[in-house]
Amino acid sequence: MQKIPKLLRLGLIRHRNDDSDARRKVFELTNEGVVQLAKFEQCAALIRTAYDGLFAEVGDIRQFVDRAVDALNEKPLGKRIHDQGRGQ
């Protein structure tokens, strides 16, 4: 809801009162909002494709990060450094 005033100011959405419920406001995209949404969707598709290519090249980074987090939760970095200093 915090973004709505900015979207209104930018002319990307408009609001109207709901005829059947006076407590409710209906928000809808303006023509410019539709244009900007289409551009956003194109950019999002390009980003998804770029990430898909990256993951195909180097593997799923998210799985790597998840495994690293799990390993660090199991044995924190401080403990790993301490153990190395003790020759373990």
For each residue, the residues with C-beta under 8 A, 3 or more apart:
1: 4
2: 5
3: 6 7
4: 1 7 8 13 15 27
5: 2 8 9
6: 3 9 10
7: 3 4 10 12 13 33
8: 4 5 11 12 13 14 15
9: 5 6
10: 6 7
11: 8 30 32 33
12: 7 8 29 30 32 33 36
13: 4 7 8 27 28 29 30 33
14: 8 27 28 30
15: 4 8 25 26 27 28
16: 25 26 28
17: 22 24 25 26
18: 21 22 23 24 25 26
19:
20:
21: 18 24
22: 17 18
23: 18
24: 17 18 21
25: 15 16 17 18
26: 15 16 17 18
27: 4 13 14 15
28: 13 14 15 16
29: 12 13 33 34 37
30: 11 12 13 14 33 34
31: 34 35
32: 11 12 35 36
33: 7 11 12 13 29 30 36 37
34: 29 30 31 37 38
35: 31 32 38 39
36: 12 32 33 39 40
37: 29 33 34 40 41
38: 34 35 41 42
39: 35 36 42 43
40: 36 37 43 44
41: 37 38 44 45
42: 38 39 45 46
43: 39 40 46 47
44: 40 41 47 48
45: 41 42 48 49
46: 42 43 49 50
47: 43 44 50 51
48: 44 45 51 52
49: 45 46 52 53
50: 46 47 53 54
51: 47 48 54 55
52: 48 49 55 56
53: 49 50 56 57
54: 50 51 57 58 61
55: 51 52 58 59 60 61
56: 52 53
57: 53 54
58: 54 55 61
59: 55 63 64
60: 55 63 64
61: 54 55 58 64 65
62: 65 66
63: 59 60 66 67
64: 59 60 61 67 68
65: 61 62 68 69
66: 62 63 69 70
67: 63 64 70 71
68: 64 65 71 72
69: 65 66 72 73
70: 66 67 73 74
71: 67 68 74 75
72: 68 69 75 76 77
73: 69 70 76
74: 70 71
75: 71 72 79 80
76: 72 73 79 80
77: 72 80 81
78: 81 82
79: 75 76 82 83
80: 75 76 77 83 84
81: 77 78 84 85
82: 78 79 85 86
83: 79 80 86 88
84: 80 81 87 88
85: 81 82
86: 82 83
87: 84
88: 83 84
